[in-house]
Amino acid sequence: MSGRAIRILGIDPGLRRTGWGVIASEGNRLSFLACGIIKPDTDLPLGDRLAVIHAALSEIVASHAPDEVAVEQTFVNKDAEATLKLGHARGIAMLVPAQAGLSIGEYAPNAVKKAVVGAGHADKKQIRVMISMLLPQSKVKSDDEADALAIAICHAHHRVTRARVEAFAT
């Protein structure tokens, strides 16, 4: 690990709202850089909504130049069709950074919550409160932005261990 700050883009994929957040991580120090939401028109066909997400994430990667990306894993629920559609959005969230040659970390929702709140079953309000404490400059306006920043923070906490495991495996 070098002594410079690493820019991490966190993505909380969704067809209605894809949250994104960029932080800088230098040692144990985290800094807020940017966040937002991609909201495709819900009247658009699925393919067009995915194209909107792709174009917006491509612009975010180009303008914020992250070093690494973290994406939340799909939460499997009782509605198989909804889970499959979420998987499409997640595929775009992984495709864009892969096309840019960026490494991608994937984290389960409970791992993200545990990394930020300390409990794997934290609610949205608890996540927003912790984000405001960990990144006071962020002023998040939505749960989607808070979730994306939480995913980036989770990655920041796990990246050193992950790098060591990958180095050991080679």
C-alpha positions in Angstrom: 0.0 0.0 0.0 1.4 3.3 -1.0 1.3 6.4 1.1 -1.1 8.3 -1.1 -4.9 8.5 -0.8 -6.9 5.9 -2.7 -10.1 7.0 -4.3 -12.9 4.5 -3.9 -16.2 4.5 -5.7 -19.0 2.8 -3.9 -22.1 1.7 -5.9 -25.5 0.7 -4.6 -27.1 -0.7 -7.8 -30.8 -0.5 -8.5 -33.1 0.0 -11.5 -35.0 2.8 -10.0 -32.1 4.5 -8.1 -28.4 3.6 -8.3 -26.6 5.3 -5.5 -22.9 6.2 -5.9 -20.3 7.7 -3.6 -16.6 8.5 -3.8 -14.3 8.7 -0.8 -10.6 9.0 -0.3 -8.9 6.5 2.0 -5.4 7.2 3.4 -4.5 4.8 6.1 -7.3 5.0 8.7 -8.4 8.5 7.4 -11.5 8.7 5.2 -12.6 11.8 3.3 -15.8 12.5 1.4 -15.4 13.5 -2.2 -18.8 13.2 -3.9 -22.0 11.3 -4.1 -25.3 11.2 -6.0 -28.1 9.1 -7.4 -28.7 7.9 -10.9 -32.5 7.8 -11.6 -33.6 6.4 -14.9 -37.1 7.2 -16.0 -39.2 4.2 -14.7 -41.3 4.4 -17.8 -38.4 3.4 -20.0 -38.0 -0.2 -21.2 -35.4 -2.2 -19.2 -32.7 -2.0 -21.8 -33.0 1.8 -22.0 -32.9 2.1 -18.2 -29.7 0.0 -18.2 -28.2 2.2 -20.9 -28.9 5.3 -18.7 -27.2 3.7 -15.7 -24.2 2.7 -17.9 -23.8 6.2 -19.4 -24.1 7.9 -16.0 -21.6 5.5 -14.3 -19.2 5.9 -17.2 -19.3 9.7 -16.7 -18.8 9.3 -12.9 -15.8 7.0 -13.4 -14.3 9.4 -16.0 -14.9 12.5 -13.9 -13.9 11.2 -10.4 -11.1 8.8 -11.5 -11.5 6.2 -8.8 -8.6 3.8 -8.1 -10.9 1.0 -6.9 -14.6 0.3 -6.9 -16.9 -1.5 -4.5 -20.3 -2.9 -5.4 -23.0 -4.3 -3.1 -23.9 -7.9 -3.8 -27.5 -8.7 -4.8 -29.9 -9.2 -1.9 -32.0 -12.3 -2.8 -35.6 -11.8 -1.8 -38.8 -13.7 -2.3 -39.6 -12.0 -5.6 -37.3 -13.8 -8.1 -38.2 -11.5 -11.0 -37.2 -8.4 -8.9 -34.0 -10.1 -7.9 -33.2 -10.9 -11.5 -33.8 -7.3 -12.6 -31.6 -6.0 -9.8 -29.0 -8.3 -11.1 -29.1 -6.5 -14.4 -28.4 -3.2 -12.7 -25.6 -4.8 -10.7 -24.1 -6.2 -13.9 -23.9 -2.7 -15.3 -22.4 -1.5 -12.0 -19.6 -4.1 -12.5 -19.2 -3.7 -16.2 -18.4 0.0 -16.2 -15.4 -0.2 -13.8 -14.2 -3.4 -15.4 -14.2 -1.7 -18.8 -12.1 1.1 -17.2 -9.6 -1.5 -15.9 -10.5 -0.9 -12.2 -10.5 -3.6 -9.5 -13.9 -4.3 -8.0 -14.7 -5.5 -4.5 -18.0 -7.1 -3.8 -19.7 -7.0 -0.4 -22.8 -8.5 1.1 -25.3 -6.0 2.6 -24.7 -7.4 6.1 -20.9 -7.0 5.7 -21.4 -3.4 4.7 -23.7 -2.7 7.7 -21.3 -4.4 10.1 -18.3 -2.4 8.7 -20.1 1.0 9.1 -22.5 0.5 12.1 -21.0 -2.5 13.8 -24.1 -4.6 13.4 -25.0 -6.7 10.4 -28.7 -5.9 10.7 -28.6 -2.1 11.0 -31.4 -0.1 9.5 -31.2 2.7 6.9 -31.4 5.4 9.6 -28.5 4.0 11.5 -26.4 3.9 8.3 -27.2 7.5 7.5 -26.3 8.6 11.1 -22.9 6.8 10.9 -22.2 8.2 7.5 -22.8 11.7 8.8 -20.3 10.9 11.7 -17.6 9.2 9.6 -17.9 11.6 6.6 -19.3 14.9 8.1 -18.7 16.8 4.9 -21.0 14.4 3.0 -24.5 15.9 3.8 -26.2 12.9 2.1 -29.7 13.5 1.0 -30.9 9.9 0.4 -30.5 6.3 1.7 -29.1 5.4 -1.7 -26.2 7.8 -1.4 -25.6 6.7 2.2 -25.6 3.1 1.2 -23.1 3.8 -1.6 -20.8 5.6 0.7 -21.1 2.8 3.3 -20.1 0.3 0.5 -17.0 2.5 -0.2 -16.2 2.6 3.5 -16.5 -1.2 3.8 -14.1 -1.5 0.9 -11.7 0.9 2.5 -11.7 -1.3 5.7 -11.2 -4.5 3.8 -8.8 -3.5 1.0 -5.6 -4.0 3.0 -6.6 -7.5 4.0 -7.8 -8.3 0.5 -4.5 -7.1 -1.0 -2.5 -9.3 1.4 -4.6 -12.4 0.6 -4.2 -11.8 -3.1 -0.5 -11.3 -2.8 -0.2 -14.5 -0.8 -2.1 -16.4 -3.4 0.2 -15.5 -6.2 
